[in-house]
């Protein structure tokens, strides 16, 4: 069956369709947060629009007492690429053969819809629940992530508004919804290296110094370096060269060589320790260089506690399956929230098609996900 008629759908799917039909490519929110807030306001949430630069952020909270459970997510999506390559138009939100198709279906408008409907059912059933519920939503997660969650967290910290538990709707599942939850992420550290040489004619190498040649042994040493063994929660730290650029023509020895690289690192290292070790290797090779660093995020881990227990219990209650804890994958906005002391988990739909052409999610999985979120609320706040 193929349908675009949202009147035939469950509340969660209907809202997911409405969100997908808003083409909110980073940093454009395209009205998604306003739609979400209209539903939350009816439940007694107080919304706060926080705009930084071109980024729209929403902080919506119900209650003023602790403990505070926050759902976090993003309304922005990555570009679609050529729409002619899509089976269905990426912003039409078509349900075909049991799958909801569209950009953001899995990453992460399906989760946003499940947040809202879970809160609607929970608040209706538990009007006098303890603590507070909040949603932290940004339109700048897929982009630079400079004016989104990080700025909202800074705002909350400045007024001592603390999140106790944070459930992020990132697509964590692998084969079945709820089979994997992310209880941490590796850190990400970028290096931008410029090695200086002396430009010259290739026929007169004695009058020049080729920086590609001088940096090559150092890069080989970095690639072969043992950084750490990892630990029970994280795989070993990895080093990857992402870009090498030099030269202006076939008969010219380049005057400089640009090298970009990245560390995905575990808690056995720090950004500072990795920076020191890289500098030591470069200095050992007597290079003339400039090196700039950008720390995208430090590693974080929620290895145990009430949020992990509640999520595992909720998944077991709704689906009957046990869940696996994982720290694999890239970075997420959890890197901005965890340093405040919050317990942070990522729990969302299957991630097989995220950022791809023909992104889709099992329609029934979004209903299941909403039930899991509701059960987490029950476990922690009922």
C-alpha positions as a Markdown table, in Angstrom:
| # | Residue | x | y | z |
|---|---|---|---|---|
| 1 | Unk | 0.0 | 0.0 | 0.0 |
| 2 | Unk | 1.2 | 3.5 | -0.8 |
| 3 | Unk | -0.3 | 6.5 | 0.9 |
| 4 | Unk | 0.2 | 10.2 | 1.5 |
| 5 | Unk | -3.1 | 10.7 | 3.3 |
| 6 | Unk | -2.1 | 11.4 | 6.9 |
| 7 | Unk | -5.7 | 11.1 | 8.1 |
| 8 | Unk | -5.3 | 7.3 | 7.9 |
| 9 | Unk | -2.3 | 7.3 | 10.2 |
| 10 | Unk | -1.5 | 6.9 | 13.9 |
| 11 | Unk | -0.8 | 10.2 | 15.8 |
| 12 | Unk | 2.9 | 9.5 | 15.7 |
| 13 | Unk | 3.0 | 8.8 | 12.0 |
| 14 | Unk | 0.8 | 11.7 | 11.2 |
| 15 | Unk | 3.1 | 14.1 | 13.0 |
| 16 | Unk | 6.2 | 12.5 | 11.4 |
| 17 | Unk | 4.6 | 13.1 | 8.0 |
| 18 | Unk | 3.9 | 16.7 | 8.8 |
| 19 | Unk | 7.5 | 17.3 | 10.0 |
| 20 | Unk | 9.1 | 15.6 | 7.0 |
| 21 | Unk | 7.0 | 17.7 | 4.6 |
| 22 | Unk | 8.8 | 20.8 | 6.0 |
| 23 | Unk | 12.1 | 21.0 | 4.0 |
| 24 | Unk | 14.3 | 21.9 | 7.0 |
| 25 | Unk | 17.8 | 21.6 | 5.5 |
| 26 | Unk | 20.4 | 23.0 | 8.0 |
| 27 | Unk | 20.0 | 25.6 | 9.5 |
| 28 | Unk | 16.4 | 26.1 | 8.3 |
| 29 | Unk | 13.8 | 24.9 | 10.8 |
| 30 | Unk | 11.0 | 25.5 | 8.3 |
| 31 | Unk | 8.4 | 25.8 | 11.0 |
| 32 | Unk | 9.0 | 22.4 | 12.6 |
| 33 | Unk | 9.6 | 23.7 | 16.1 |
| 34 | Unk | 6.5 | 25.9 | 15.9 |
| 35 | Unk | 4.5 | 22.8 | 15.0 |
| 36 | Unk | 5.9 | 20.8 | 17.9 |
| 37 | Unk | 5.4 | 23.7 | 20.4 |
| 38 | Unk | 1.8 | 24.0 | 19.4 |
| 39 | Unk | 1.3 | 20.4 | 20.6 |
| 40 | Unk | 3.4 | 20.8 | 23.7 |
| 41 | Unk | 1.6 | 24.0 | 24.8 |
| 42 | Unk | -1.6 | 22.1 | 25.0 |
| 43 | Unk | 0.1 | 19.8 | 27.6 |
| 44 | Unk | 1.2 | 22.7 | 29.8 |
| 45 | Unk | 4.8 | 23.1 | 28.4 |
| 46 | Unk | 6.3 | 26.6 | 28.4 |
| 47 | Unk | 8.3 | 27.2 | 25.3 |
| 48 | Unk | 11.3 | 29.4 | 24.9 |
| 49 | Unk | 12.6 | 30.2 | 21.4 |
| 50 | Unk | 16.3 | 30.7 | 21.5 |
| 51 | Unk | 17.7 | 31.9 | 18.2 |
| 52 | Unk | 21.5 | 32.2 | 17.7 |
| 53 | Unk | 22.8 | 33.4 | 14.4 |
| 54 | Unk | 20.7 | 31.6 | 11.7 |
| 55 | Unk | 19.8 | 28.7 | 14.1 |
| 56 | Unk | 16.4 | 28.2 | 15.7 |
| 57 | Unk | 16.4 | 26.4 | 19.0 |
| 58 | Unk | 13.5 | 25.4 | 21.3 |
| 59 | Unk | 13.6 | 24.8 | 25.0 |
| 60 | Unk | 10.2 | 23.6 | 26.2 |
| 61 | Unk | 9.6 | 22.6 | 29.8 |
| 62 | Unk | 6.7 | 21.3 | 31.8 |
| 63 | Unk | 7.2 | 21.7 | 35.6 |
| 64 | Unk | 9.8 | 23.5 | 37.6 |
| 65 | Unk | 10.9 | 20.8 | 40.1 |
| 66 | Unk | 13.5 | 18.2 | 39.7 |
| 67 | Unk | 14.4 | 15.7 | 38.6 |
| 68 | Unk | 14.4 | 16.8 | 35.0 |
| 69 | Unk | 14.1 | 14.4 | 32.0 |
| 70 | Unk | 14.9 | 16.1 | 28.7 |
| 71 | Unk | 14.3 | 14.7 | 25.2 |
| 72 | Unk | 16.9 | 16.2 | 22.8 |
| 73 | Unk | 16.9 | 16.2 | 19.0 |
| 74 | Unk | 17.2 | 18.3 | 15.8 |
| 75 | Unk | 14.7 | 19.4 | 13.2 |
| 76 | Unk | 17.4 | 20.0 | 10.5 |
| 77 | Unk | 18.2 | 17.4 | 7.9 |
| 78 | Unk | 21.1 | 16.9 | 5.4 |
| 79 | Unk | 20.6 | 17.9 | 1.8 |
| 80 | Unk | 18.8 | 15.4 | -0.4 |
| 81 | Unk | 21.2 | 15.2 | -3.3 |
| 82 | Unk | 19.6 | 14.9 | -6.8 |
| 83 | Unk | 15.9 | 14.3 | -6.2 |
| 84 | Unk | 15.6 | 12.3 | -9.4 |
| 85 | Unk | 17.5 | 9.5 | -7.7 |
| 86 | Unk | 14.8 | 9.2 | -5.0 |
| 87 | Unk | 12.0 | 6.6 | -5.3 |
| 88 | Unk | 9.6 | 9.1 | -3.8 |
| 89 | Unk | 10.1 | 12.9 | -3.6 |
| 90 | Unk | 12.2 | 13.4 | -0.4 |
| 91 | Unk | 9.8 | 15.8 | 1.2 |
| 92 | Unk | 6.6 | 14.2 | 0.2 |
| 93 | Unk | 6.6 | 11.7 | 3.1 |
| 94 | Unk | 5.1 | 8.7 | 1.4 |
| 95 | Unk | 4.3 | 5.4 | 3.2 |
| 96 | Unk | 5.0 | 2.6 | 0.8 |
| 97 | Unk | 4.9 | -1.1 | 1.7 |
| 98 | Unk | 5.1 | -0.4 | 5.4 |
| 99 | Unk | 7.9 | 2.1 | 5.2 |
| 100 | Unk | 7.8 | 5.9 | 5.7 |
| 101 | Unk | 10.0 | 7.5 | 3.1 |
| 102 | Unk | 11.5 | 10.9 | 3.2 |
| 103 | Unk | 14.5 | 13.0 | 4.2 |
| 104 | Unk | 14.6 | 12.9 | 8.0 |
| 105 | Unk | 12.3 | 9.9 | 8.4 |
| 106 | Unk | 15.1 | 8.2 | 10.4 |
| 107 | Unk | 17.3 | 11.1 | 11.2 |
| 108 | Unk | 15.4 | 12.3 | 13.1 |
| 109 | Unk | 11.9 | 13.6 | 12.5 |
| 110 | Unk | 10.5 | 10.2 | 13.3 |
| 111 | Unk | 12.0 | 10.4 | 16.8 |
| 112 | Unk | 10.7 | 14.0 | 17.2 |
| 113 | Unk | 7.2 | 12.8 | 16.5 |
| 114 | Unk | 7.6 | 9.9 | 18.9 |
| 115 | Unk | 8.8 | 12.4 | 21.6 |
| 116 | Unk | 5.6 | 14.4 | 21.3 |
| 117 | Unk | 3.1 | 11.6 | 21.2 |
| 118 | Unk | 4.8 | 9.9 | 24.1 |
| 119 | Unk | 4.6 | 13.1 | 26.2 |
| 120 | Unk | 0.9 | 13.5 | 25.2 |
| 121 | Unk | -0.1 | 10.1 | 26.4 |
| 122 | Unk | 2.1 | 10.2 | 29.6 |
| 123 | Unk | 0.9 | 13.6 | 30.7 |
| 124 | Unk | -2.7 | 12.6 | 30.1 |
| 125 | Unk | -2.3 | 9.4 | 32.1 |
| 126 | Unk | -0.1 | 11.0 | 34.8 |
| 127 | Unk | -1.2 | 14.7 | 35.2 |
| 128 | Unk | 0.5 | 14.9 | 38.6 |
| 129 | Unk | 3.8 | 13.2 | 37.6 |
| 130 | Unk | 6.9 | 14.1 | 39.6 |
| 131 | Unk | 9.7 | 16.2 | 38.4 |
| 132 | Unk | 9.8 | 18.0 | 35.0 |
| 133 | Unk | 9.9 | 17.1 | 31.3 |
| 134 | Unk | 11.6 | 19.1 | 28.7 |
| 135 | Unk | 12.5 | 19.1 | 25.0 |
| 136 | Unk | 15.7 | 20.6 | 23.7 |
| 137 | Unk | 15.4 | 20.9 | 19.9 |
| 138 | Unk | 17.8 | 22.6 | 17.5 |
| 139 | Unk | 18.1 | 23.3 | 13.7 |
| 140 | Unk | 21.9 | 23.1 | 13.7 |
| 141 | Unk | 22.9 | 19.5 | 14.5 |
| 142 | Unk | 23.8 | 18.4 | 10.9 |
| 143 | Unk | 25.8 | 21.5 | 10.2 |
| 144 | Unk | 28.5 | 23.4 | 12.1 |
| 145 | Unk | 26.8 | 22.8 | 15.5 |
| 146 | Unk | 28.0 | 26.1 | 16.7 |
| 147 | Unk | 24.7 | 27.9 | 17.4 |
| 148 | Unk | 22.5 | 25.0 | 18.4 |
| 149 | Unk | 22.5 | 22.7 | 21.4 |
| 150 | Unk | 25.8 | 24.0 | 22.6 |
| 151 | Unk | 24.4 | 27.5 | 23.0 |
| 152 | Unk | 21.2 | 26.3 | 24.6 |
| 153 | Unk | 23.2 | 24.3 | 27.2 |
| 154 | Unk | 25.3 | 27.4 | 27.9 |
| 155 | Unk | 22.1 | 29.4 | 28.5 |
| 156 | Unk | 20.7 | 26.7 | 30.8 |
| 157 | Unk | 24.0 | 26.5 | 32.7 |
| 158 | Unk | 24.1 | 30.3 | 33.1 |
| 159 | Unk | 20.9 | 30.2 | 35.0 |
| 160 | Unk | 21.7 | 26.9 | 36.8 |
| 161 | Unk | 19.0 | 24.9 | 35.1 |
| 162 | Unk | 20.2 | 21.3 | 35.3 |
| 163 | Unk | 19.2 | 18.3 | 33.2 |
| 164 | Unk | 19.3 | 15.1 | 35.2 |
| 165 | Unk | 18.5 | 12.7 | 32.4 |
| 166 | Unk | 18.7 | 13.3 | 28.6 |
| 167 | Unk | 17.3 | 11.0 | 26.0 |
| 168 | Unk | 18.5 | 11.8 | 22.5 |
| 169 | Unk | 16.5 | 10.5 | 19.5 |
| 170 | Unk | 19.4 | 9.7 | 17.3 |
| 171 | Unk | 18.9 | 6.6 | 15.2 |
| 172 | Unk | 20.7 | 4.1 | 17.3 |
| 173 | Unk | 19.0 | 0.8 | 16.4 |
| 174 | Unk | 20.7 | -1.7 | 14.0 |
| 175 | Unk | 18.3 | -4.5 | 13.0 |
| 176 | Unk | 15.2 | -4.0 | 15.3 |
| 177 | Unk | 14.1 | -0.8 | 17.1 |
| 178 | Unk | 15.6 | -0.7 | 20.5 |
| 179 | Unk | 18.2 | -3.4 | 19.9 |
| 180 | Unk | 21.0 | -0.9 | 20.5 |
| 181 | Unk | 21.2 | 2.3 | 22.6 |
| 182 | Unk | 24.3 | 4.5 | 22.6 |
| 183 | Unk | 25.5 | 5.2 | 26.1 |
| 184 | Unk | 28.5 | 7.3 | 25.0 |
| 185 | Unk | 30.5 | 8.6 | 22.0 |
| 186 | Unk | 34.1 | 8.9 | 21.2 |
| 187 | Unk | 35.8 | 12.3 | 21.1 |
| 188 | Unk | 36.7 | 13.9 | 17.8 |
| 189 | Unk | 39.8 | 16.0 | 17.4 |
| 190 | Unk | 40.8 | 17.6 | 14.1 |
| 191 | Unk | 44.3 | 18.7 | 13.1 |
| 192 | Unk | 45.2 | 21.2 | 10.3 |
| 193 | Unk | 48.9 | 20.9 | 9.5 |
| 194 | Unk | 50.8 | 23.2 | 7.1 |
| 195 | Unk | 54.4 | 22.1 | 6.3 |
| 196 | Unk | 56.7 | 24.6 | 4.8 |
| 197 | Unk | 59.2 | 23.9 | 2.1 |
| 198 | Unk | 60.9 | 25.9 | -0.7 |
| 199 | Unk | 59.2 | 26.1 | -4.1 |
| 200 | Unk | 61.4 | 25.5 | -7.1 |
| 201 | Unk | 61.8 | 23.8 | -10.5 |
| 202 | Unk | 61.6 | 20.0 | -10.6 |
| 203 | Unk | 64.8 | 20.0 | -12.6 |
| 204 | Unk | 66.7 | 21.8 | -9.9 |
| 205 | Unk | 65.7 | 20.0 | -6.7 |
| 206 | Unk | 68.9 | 21.1 | -4.9 |
| 207 | Unk | 67.6 | 24.6 | -5.0 |
| 208 | Unk | 64.2 | 23.7 | -3.4 |
| 209 | Unk | 62.8 | 21.7 | -0.5 |
| 210 | Unk | 59.8 | 19.5 | -1.2 |
| 211 | Unk | 57.5 | 19.6 | 1.9 |
| 212 | Unk | 55.6 | 16.5 | 0.6 |
| 213 | Unk | 58.9 | 14.5 | 0.9 |
| 214 | Unk | 59.7 | 15.9 | 4.3 |
| 215 | Unk | 56.3 | 15.3 | 5.8 |
| 216 | Unk | 55.8 | 11.8 | 4.4 |
| 217 | Unk | 58.0 | 10.0 | 7.0 |
| 218 | Unk | 56.2 | 11.9 | 9.8 |
| 219 | Unk | 52.8 | 11.0 | 8.4 |
| 220 | Unk | 53.9 | 7.3 | 8.2 |
| 221 | Unk | 55.0 | 7.5 | 11.9 |
| 222 | Unk | 51.6 | 9.0 | 12.9 |
| 223 | Unk | 49.7 | 6.3 | 10.9 |
| 224 | Unk | 51.7 | 3.6 | 12.6 |
| 225 | Unk | 51.6 | 5.0 | 16.1 |
| 226 | Unk | 49.9 | 3.0 | 18.8 |
| 227 | Unk | 47.6 | 5.4 | 20.7 |
| 228 | Unk | 45.8 | 3.1 | 23.2 |
| 229 | Unk | 44.1 | -0.2 | 23.6 |
| 230 | Unk | 40.6 | 1.2 | 24.2 |
| 231 | Unk | 38.7 | -0.1 | 27.2 |
| 232 | Unk | 35.5 | -2.0 | 28.1 |
| 233 | Unk | 33.3 | 0.7 | 26.7 |
| 234 | Unk | 35.3 | 2.2 | 23.8 |
| 235 | Unk | 37.4 | 0.8 | 20.9 |
| 236 | Unk | 41.0 | 1.9 | 20.5 |
| 237 | Unk | 41.7 | 5.5 | 19.4 |
| 238 | Unk | 42.1 | 5.9 | 15.6 |
| 239 | Unk | 44.1 | 8.4 | 13.5 |
| 240 | Unk | 43.0 | 9.1 | 9.9 |
| 241 | Unk | 44.4 | 11.5 | 7.3 |
| 242 | Unk | 41.5 | 13.1 | 5.6 |
| 243 | Unk | 43.2 | 15.5 | 3.1 |
| 244 | Unk | 46.6 | 16.1 | 1.6 |
| 245 | Unk | 47.1 | 19.1 | -0.8 |
| 246 | Unk | 50.2 | 20.4 | -2.4 |
| 247 | Unk | 51.5 | 21.7 | -5.7 |
| 248 | Unk | 50.6 | 24.1 | -8.5 |
| 249 | Unk | 51.9 | 22.4 | -11.6 |
| 250 | Unk | 53.8 | 19.4 | -13.0 |
| 251 | Unk | 57.2 | 21.2 | -13.2 |
| 252 | Unk | 57.0 | 22.9 | -9.9 |
| 253 | Unk | 58.2 | 21.6 | -6.5 |
| 254 | Unk | 55.5 | 22.8 | -4.1 |
| 255 | Unk | 56.3 | 25.4 | -1.4 |
| 256 | Unk | 53.9 | 24.0 | 1.2 |
| 257 | Unk | 51.9 | 20.9 | 1.9 |
| 258 | Unk | 48.5 | 20.9 | 3.7 |
| 259 | Unk | 47.5 | 17.9 | 5.7 |
| 260 | Unk | 44.2 | 17.5 | 7.5 |
| 261 | Unk | 43.7 | 14.6 | 10.0 |
| 262 | Unk | 41.3 | 13.4 | 12.6 |
| 263 | Unk | 41.4 | 11.4 | 15.9 |
| 264 | Unk | 38.3 | 9.5 | 17.1 |
| 265 | Unk | 39.5 | 8.9 | 20.6 |
| 266 | Unk | 38.4 | 7.1 | 23.7 |
| 267 | Unk | 38.7 | 7.9 | 27.4 |
| 268 | Unk | 42.2 | 6.4 | 27.6 |
| 269 | Unk | 43.5 | 9.6 | 26.0 |
| 270 | Unk | 42.6 | 13.3 | 26.2 |
| 271 | Unk | 42.7 | 15.9 | 23.4 |
| 272 | Unk | 45.7 | 17.5 | 25.2 |
| 273 | Unk | 47.6 | 14.2 | 25.4 |
| 274 | Unk | 47.1 | 13.5 | 21.7 |
| 275 | Unk | 48.1 | 17.0 | 20.7 |
| 276 | Unk | 51.3 | 16.6 | 22.7 |
| 277 | Unk | 52.2 | 13.3 | 21.1 |
| 278 | Unk | 51.6 | 14.6 | 17.6 |
| 279 | Unk | 53.8 | 17.6 | 18.2 |
| 280 | Unk | 56.5 | 15.3 | 19.5 |
| 281 | Unk | 56.5 | 13.2 | 16.4 |
| 282 | Unk | 56.5 | 16.2 | 14.1 |
| 283 | Unk | 59.4 | 17.8 | 16.0 |
| 284 | Unk | 61.3 | 14.6 | 15.8 |
| 285 | Unk | 61.2 | 14.8 | 12.1 |
| 286 | Unk | 62.5 | 18.4 | 12.2 |
| 287 | Unk | 59.7 | 19.9 | 10.1 |
| 288 | Unk | 58.9 | 23.5 | 9.6 |
| 289 | Unk | 55.2 | 23.6 | 10.2 |
| 290 | Unk | 52.2 | 25.3 | 11.6 |
| 291 | Unk | 49.5 | 23.2 | 13.3 |
| 292 | Unk | 46.0 | 24.3 | 14.3 |
| 293 | Unk | 43.5 | 22.2 | 16.3 |
| 294 | Unk | 39.8 | 22.0 | 16.5 |
| 295 | Unk | 38.1 | 19.9 | 19.2 |
| 296 | Unk | 34.7 | 18.9 | 17.9 |
| 297 | Unk | 33.8 | 17.0 | 21.1 |
| 298 | Unk | 35.2 | 15.2 | 24.0 |
| 299 | Unk | 34.2 | 11.6 | 24.7 |
| 300 | Unk | 31.4 | 11.0 | 27.1 |
| 301 | Unk | 30.0 | 7.9 | 28.8 |
| 302 | Unk | 26.9 | 6.9 | 30.8 |
| 303 | Unk | 28.0 | 3.5 | 31.9 |
| 304 | Unk | 25.2 | 2.8 | 34.4 |
| 305 | Unk | 22.5 | 4.5 | 36.4 |
| 306 | Unk | 18.8 | 5.2 | 36.5 |
| 307 | Unk | 18.5 | 6.3 | 32.8 |
| 308 | Unk | 20.3 | 3.2 | 31.5 |
| 309 | Unk | 18.1 | 1.0 | 33.7 |
| 310 | Unk | 14.9 | 2.8 | 32.7 |
| 311 | Unk | 15.7 | 2.6 | 29.0 |
| 312 | Unk | 16.6 | -1.1 | 29.2 |
| 313 | Unk | 13.4 | -1.8 | 31.2 |
| 314 | Unk | 11.2 | 0.2 | 28.8 |
| 315 | Unk | 12.6 | -1.6 | 25.7 |
| 316 | Unk | 12.1 | -5.0 | 27.4 |
| 317 | Unk | 8.6 | -4.1 | 28.5 |
| 318 | Unk | 7.5 | -2.8 | 25.0 |
| 319 | Unk | 9.4 | -5.2 | 22.7 |
| 320 | Unk | 10.4 | -8.1 | 24.9 |
| 321 | Unk | 14.0 | -7.8 | 23.7 |
| 322 | Unk | 17.3 | -7.1 | 25.5 |
| 323 | Unk | 19.3 | -4.1 | 24.3 |
| 324 | Unk | 23.0 | -3.7 | 23.7 |
| 325 | Unk | 25.0 | -0.7 | 25.0 |
| 326 | Unk | 27.3 | 0.8 | 22.4 |
| 327 | Unk | 29.6 | 3.8 | 21.9 |
| 328 | Unk | 30.1 | 3.3 | 18.2 |
| 329 | Unk | 29.5 | 5.9 | 15.4 |
| 330 | Unk | 30.3 | 9.6 | 15.1 |
| 331 | Unk | 29.6 | 12.5 | 17.4 |
| 332 | Unk | 26.2 | 13.7 | 18.5 |
| 333 | Unk | 24.9 | 16.7 | 20.5 |
| 334 | Unk | 25.3 | 14.5 | 23.6 |
| 335 | Unk | 28.8 | 15.8 | 23.7 |
| 336 | Unk | 27.5 | 19.2 | 24.7 |
| 337 | Unk | 25.0 | 17.9 | 27.3 |
| 338 | Unk | 27.0 | 15.2 | 29.1 |
| 339 | Unk | 29.7 | 17.6 | 30.5 |
| 340 | Unk | 26.9 | 19.3 | 32.6 |
| 341 | Unk | 26.6 | 16.1 | 34.7 |
| 342 | Unk | 23.5 | 14.7 | 33.0 |
| 343 | Unk | 23.1 | 11.0 | 32.3 |
| 344 | Unk | 22.8 | 10.8 | 28.4 |
| 345 | Unk | 21.6 | 8.1 | 26.2 |
| 346 | Unk | 20.7 | 7.9 | 22.5 |
| 347 | Unk | 17.7 | 5.8 | 21.5 |
| 348 | Unk | 16.0 | 6.0 | 18.1 |
| 349 | Unk | 15.0 | 4.0 | 15.0 |
| 350 | Unk | 17.1 | 1.8 | 12.7 |
| 351 | Unk | 20.0 | 3.8 | 11.2 |
| 352 | Unk | 20.5 | 1.8 | 7.9 |
| 353 | Unk | 19.4 | 4.6 | 5.6 |
| 354 | Unk | 20.4 | 7.8 | 7.4 |
| 355 | Unk | 21.9 | 10.5 | 5.1 |
| 356 | Unk | 21.2 | 8.2 | 2.1 |
| 357 | Unk | 19.0 | 8.6 | -1.0 |
| 358 | Unk | 15.7 | 6.9 | -0.2 |
| 359 | Unk | 16.0 | 7.4 | 3.5 |
| 360 | Unk | 13.2 | 5.5 | 5.2 |
| 361 | Unk | 12.0 | 3.9 | 8.4 |
| 362 | Unk | 9.5 | 1.1 | 9.2 |
| 363 | Unk | 6.3 | 2.9 | 9.9 |
| 364 | Unk | 5.4 | 0.6 | 12.8 |
| 365 | Unk | 8.8 | 1.2 | 14.4 |
| 366 | Unk | 7.9 | 4.9 | 15.1 |
| 367 | Unk | 4.8 | 3.7 | 17.0 |
| 368 | Unk | 7.0 | 1.3 | 19.0 |
| 369 | Unk | 9.5 | 4.0 | 19.6 |
| 370 | Unk | 6.8 | 6.3 | 21.0 |
| 371 | Unk | 5.7 | 3.5 | 23.4 |
| 372 | Unk | 9.3 | 3.1 | 24.5 |
| 373 | Unk | 9.7 | 6.8 | 25.2 |
| 374 | Unk | 6.4 | 6.8 | 27.1 |
| 375 | Unk | 7.6 | 3.8 | 29.2 |
| 376 | Unk | 10.9 | 5.6 | 30.0 |
| 377 | Unk | 8.7 | 8.5 | 31.3 |
| 378 | Unk | 6.8 | 6.1 | 33.4 |
| 379 | Unk | 9.9 | 4.5 | 34.8 |
| 380 | Unk | 11.5 | 7.8 | 35.8 |
| 381 | Unk | 8.6 | 10.2 | 36.6 |
| 382 | Unk | 5.4 | 8.3 | 37.3 |
